[in-house]
């Protein structure tokens, strides 16, 4: 409050909630969402106890009123600090990020960004596009501003010819009139006013950044007055960067009194306009309700889980029928407890086949040599069975080796991962990303809190590089994206219907070419029986 007061910016309300023994952040946000005197809601949050309520409350507000939020405890060290501070579980930061995305909350990285973005959203018109013009008296800050704009999804626009002609007629002949408009160090207040008027009138411009590096012969306060004159009655956002402190205090008071935000460093401009653009896109999006897939056999899934009541971990053999109950296709396969049975099953499925070790103690089969590929006949199946059990027994003697799973060799396709981990604050946290053995290496994953819409599932896929590969990257055939989205929605519904499922994972999910579906090649479940 002290920081804001010195910058001529006020609060409609200020609340510090302490340990939230009664009133929570969702309660206050809900109240402020209905408060006519509050235009923007800014929040510092350490933890959210009722994640689903927070998402519902925030999502009902953000289409008409922005929420800007700073989350502490994003790293493991920060989470420990938050936990010791509040005495509660912090939950995973991935869950918070997913919740903020689903609710349209604008997350920032620092207190400075929290205040900077909030001020701009409060005072400026809604940003309608990503095309920005820069007016400056120095090339260096303009270059830095251009970089940060590009980083945050905005672009330096091409000014129209009438604008360029008008600027050439009235500015210093040595000035650069193409965007950024560099009026040189000695630019006077009237030049700032004229340049701002002309760029704001340009149909190619959605927002303008005005930069001033103080010069001995130029009065920053007078430049601020000129900016306010040029900005008057504009329906496009204007933000300023007056670099310095001692010499620009009066200019800041003038700008803020007229509702024009002033920042000290050019990097702030991209973060602010990027946040404004994100909120504008959120307001204009089409809204879809969460969806429940059809043809789900909840009774069969319940029976499967009850039959395995003595175990907290379900390997692939026991996970396969659970997935099938919820309409998720699995690769053809059967369990075998002997070499002879394995050979019989392989002949029924058809060669070549895959052999996988089955053991409740072994979650990552490939790490211990528990997978054999391309077994072409009964002899090779018999041999592989004997060798695999001997090798794994020597490497992990404490493991109980139940037998093997014989599966058909998978067709060609792209491998992705679809999974769920139950977050203590938000509930089922769905994950999608690049699958197979490299999932931990590349960490190409995105998250959503279930339940969510089909639209959210598509966005979840699009956020990853794996999603780009599915859409036909560099001439590759398009994969069956619909099947991936359907699998995500079905697995999320399974997690919603059975709270005892702590984690569930399909890795890999093999995605075939468009129209040919997807197959679960491996999976596991971790249960919480408490």
Buried (B, 14 or more C-beta within 10 A) or exposed (E): EEEBEEBEBEEEEEEEBEEBEEEBBBBBBBBBBEEEEBBBBBBEBBBBBBBBBBBEBBBBBBBEBBBBBBBBBBEEEBBEBBBEBBEBBBBBBBBBBBBBBBBBBBBBEEEBBBBBBBBBBBBBEBBBBBBBBBBBBBBEBBEBBBEBBEEBEBBBBBBBEEBBEBBEEBBBEEBBBEBBBBBBBEBBBBBBBBBBBBBBBBEBBBBBBBBBBBBEEBBBBBBBBBBBBBBEEBEBBBBBBBBBEEBBBEBBBBBBEBBBBBBBBBBBBBBBBBBBBBBBEBBEEEEEEBBEBEEBEEEBBEEBBEEBEEBBBBBBBBBBBBBBBBBBBBBBBBBBEEBEBBBBBBBEBEBBBBBBBBBBEBEEBEEBEBBBEEBEBBEBBBBBBEEBBEBBEEEBEEBEBBBBBBBBBBEEBBBBBBBBBBBBBBBBBBBBBBBBEEBEEEEBBBBBBBBBBBBBBBBBBBBBEBBBBBEBEEEEEEBBBBBBBBBBBBBBBBBBBBEEBBBBBBBBBBBBBBEEBBBBBBBBBBBEEE
